[in-house]
């Protein structure tokens, strides 16, 4: 089996930027790899995700069941795995993922405040994606811990990936949802032993290079 490294975090935490920098560094060292982005907007398998984030099932993310929303993302991951990187991964390949099942754990679990019900959902999601769908369990998950008040600044003028204009999706424009997702993620880091990358130090956002150095050093320990 291969290695799967996931870069995850709440919206505006710098996931894509870190992934791009990791690609450069792996290439410079002659290390073979492939990348995957979730949702996979280039594939028709992301259609239901686009509809969900575009507000077609409701403009308030909180009223849409985390179980239902999670099935949209899981189907996209399954289709992408089967069509794009299953053989490579099974032959020992290295995969870098911008978001993964972990993003569902963060955004959808954040909708559930009751701890018992949240744990029930997380157990269901784990079984659904990793046992039923048979998706790879990550070698390591890097959680970019960017507090909401800092990520909000970074997101302010970012182009939306779905509509390719300034309109934000139903997660991005809901400050309460983003805060709840962040708080859930801080609990999940400990529960699932994710690698926490603290993006803010002494009230200042760390440099992209500094954060990337930390992530790359950890990845090198596994390859």
C-alpha positions in Angstrom: 0.0 0.0 0.0 1.0 3.6 -0.5 1.2 6.6 1.7 -1.6 9.2 2.0 -0.9 12.6 3.5 -3.8 14.9 4.1 -3.6 18.7 4.4 -6.8 19.8 6.1 -8.1 22.7 8.1 -11.0 25.1 8.2 -11.7 27.5 5.2 -9.0 30.0 4.7 -6.3 28.2 6.6 -3.9 27.9 3.6 -4.4 24.3 2.6 -3.9 24.7 -1.2 -0.9 27.0 -0.7 0.8 24.4 1.5 0.0 21.6 -1.0 1.6 23.6 -3.8 4.7 24.2 -1.9 5.0 20.5 -0.9 4.7 19.6 -4.6 7.7 21.8 -5.4 9.8 20.3 -2.6 8.9 16.7 -3.5 9.8 17.3 -7.1 13.1 18.9 -6.2 14.0 15.8 -4.2 13.0 13.5 -7.0 10.2 11.9 -5.0 7.4 10.6 -7.1 3.9 11.6 -5.9 0.4 12.4 -7.0 -2.1 15.0 -5.7 -5.8 15.0 -5.3 -8.2 17.7 -4.3 -11.5 17.3 -2.5 -14.1 18.1 -3.6 -12.9 17.1 -7.0 -14.5 19.9 -8.9 -13.1 18.6 -12.2 -15.2 15.4 -11.9 -19.0 15.0 -12.4 -18.8 13.1 -9.1 -18.8 16.4 -7.3 -22.1 17.5 -8.7 -24.1 17.0 -5.4 -21.3 18.7 -3.4 -21.6 21.7 -5.7 -25.4 21.8 -5.3 -25.0 21.6 -1.5 -22.4 24.3 -1.2 -24.2 26.4 -3.8 -27.3 26.4 -1.5 -29.6 24.4 -3.7 -30.7 22.2 -0.8 -30.9 25.2 1.6 -28.8 28.2 2.3 -28.3 27.4 5.9 -25.7 24.6 6.2 -26.9 23.8 9.8 -30.3 22.6 8.7 -28.9 20.1 6.3 -28.2 16.7 8.0 -24.5 16.0 8.4 -25.3 12.4 7.4 -26.9 13.5 4.2 -24.2 16.1 3.3 -21.5 13.6 4.1 -22.8 11.1 1.5 -22.3 13.7 -1.2 -18.6 14.1 -0.4 -18.0 10.4 0.2 -19.3 9.5 -3.2 -17.0 12.0 -4.8 -14.0 10.6 -2.9 -15.0 7.0 -3.9 -15.3 7.9 -7.6 -12.0 9.8 -7.6 -10.2 7.0 -5.8 -11.4 4.3 -8.2 -10.8 6.3 -11.4 -7.7 8.3 -10.6 -5.4 6.9 -8.0 -6.3 3.5 -6.7 -3.8 1.5 -8.8 -1.0 4.0 -8.1 -1.8 4.0 -4.3 -2.0 0.2 -4.2 1.4 -0.1 -5.9 3.0 2.0 -3.1 2.5 5.5 -4.5 2.6 8.7 -2.4 -0.6 10.8 -2.4 -1.0 14.4 -1.2 -4.6 15.3 -0.6 -6.1 18.8 -0.2 -8.9 17.8 2.2 -10.3 14.3 2.7 -12.8 12.5 4.9 -11.3 14.6 7.6 -13.0 17.7 6.2 -16.4 16.0 6.6 -15.4 15.2 10.2 -14.7 18.9 10.8 -17.5 20.7 8.9 -20.3 18.2 9.5 -19.4 17.2 13.1 -19.4 20.9 13.9 -23.2 20.9 13.3 -23.6 18.5 16.2 -23.2 20.0 19.6 -24.2 17.0 21.7 -21.0 15.1 22.4 -22.6 11.6 22.3 -24.4 12.3 19.0 -21.3 13.8 17.5 -19.3 10.6 18.4 -22.1 8.5 16.9 -21.8 10.5 13.7 -18.0 10.3 13.6 -18.1 6.5 14.1 -20.7 6.2 11.3 -18.7 8.3 9.0 -15.5 6.3 9.6 -17.3 3.0 8.9 -19.0 4.5 5.8 -15.9 5.7 4.1 -13.1 3.4 5.3 -15.0 0.2 5.7 -18.0 0.3 3.4 -16.4 2.3 0.6 -12.9 0.9 1.3 -11.1 4.3 1.0 -7.5 4.5 2.2 -7.0 5.6 5.8 -4.5 8.5 5.9 -0.9 7.8 6.8 -1.0 11.2 8.6 -3.4 14.2 8.7 -1.9 17.7 9.0 -4.5 20.0 10.6 -3.7 23.7 9.9 -4.8 25.4 13.0 -5.7 28.8 11.8 -8.1 30.5 14.3 -11.3 31.9 12.6 -10.5 35.5 13.2 -7.3 35.1 11.2 -8.7 32.9 8.5 -11.5 35.4 7.9 -8.9 37.9 6.9 -7.3 35.5 4.5 -10.6 34.5 3.0 -11.9 38.1 2.5 -11.0 38.5 -1.2 -10.5 34.9 -2.2 -12.1 33.8 -5.4 -14.8 31.2 -4.9 -13.9 27.8 -6.4 -17.4 26.9 -7.5 -18.8 30.0 -9.1 -15.4 31.5 -10.0 -16.6 34.9 -8.7 -16.7 36.7 -5.4 -19.8 34.8 -4.1 -19.0 32.6 -1.1 -20.5 29.1 -0.5 -22.8 28.3 2.3 -20.0 27.3 4.6 -17.8 30.3 3.9 -20.5 32.9 4.4 -21.6 31.5 7.7 -19.3 32.7 10.5 -21.1 30.6 13.1 -20.6 27.5 11.0 -16.9 28.2 10.5 -16.4 28.8 14.2 -18.3 25.6 15.1 -16.2 23.6 12.6 -13.0 25.1 14.0 -14.0 24.2 17.6 -14.9 20.6 16.5 -11.6 20.3 14.7 -9.6 21.3 17.8 -11.3 18.3 19.6 -10.8 16.0 16.7 -7.0 16.7 16.6 -6.6 15.1 20.0 -9.2 12.3 19.5 -7.8 11.1 16.2 -4.1 12.0 16.8 -3.8 14.4 13.9 -0.6 16.4 13.5 -1.5 19.9 14.6 0.3 22.7 12.8 -0.2 25.9 14.7 -0.3 28.6 12.1 -0.4 31.6 14.5 2.5 32.3 16.9 2.5 35.2 19.4 -0.5 36.8 17.6 1.1 36.7 14.1 0.5 34.3 11.2 3.6 32.2 10.6 5.2 32.5 7.2 4.2 30.0 4.5 7.8 28.7 4.3 8.0 28.2 8.1 4.8 26.2 8.1 5.8 24.2 5.1 9.2 23.3 6.6 7.4 21.8 9.6 5.0 19.7 7.4 7.7 18.6 5.0 10.0 17.5 7.8 7.3 15.3 9.2 6.4 13.8 5.9 10.0 12.8 5.3 9.9 10.7 8.4 7.4 8.4 6.7 9.0 8.0 3.3 
